[in-house]
Amino acid sequence: MPKLSPRDAVKVYQVSRATLTKALSDGKISAEKTGDGHWQIEPAELARLYQPRATQKAVSRASPGQVSRDEPGQRTGPDAADMASRLARAEAALDAERDKTALLQRHLDDLRRLLPPPDAKPRRWWPW
């Protein structure tokens, strides 16, 4: 596959132009400059960091009668492997969010214990 310009890379992969430019300047993506000073990026470098955009053909709308009712274990092919990897990533992200929520809840409980009860009288500064 031929090398891509940053403009083409933005169209093909889910990345903004600013993010791509920053990644190029930081060295996160290896690319080469042409004699004119334009970047040429290998698609494999982009695929290493970014997901490809969904094409119009891939996003088809089916009526409920047309949807396959196969069990997840019955699917085969490259789409099944892609869906399995996406599902694994989503489950890992969900577990991380649950851990984060539990940590924040514990922190909130600790802060509530430090606060005075709502019916407590305000503390007076002067004893007289």
Sequence and secondary structure as in RCSB ss.txt:
>XXXX:A:sequence
MPKLSPRDAVKVYQVSRATLTKALSDGKISAEKTGDGHWQIEPAELARLYQPRATQKAVSRASPGQVSRDEPGQR
TGPDAADMASRLARAEAALDAERDKTALLQRHLDDLRRLLPPPDAKPRRWWPW
>XXXX:A:secstr
   B HHHHHHHBS  HHHHHHHHHHTSS EEE TTS EEE HHHHHHHS B   TTTS    TTTS    GGG 
 SHHHHHHHHHHHHHHHHHHHHHHHHHHHHHHHHHHHHHS  TT     SS  
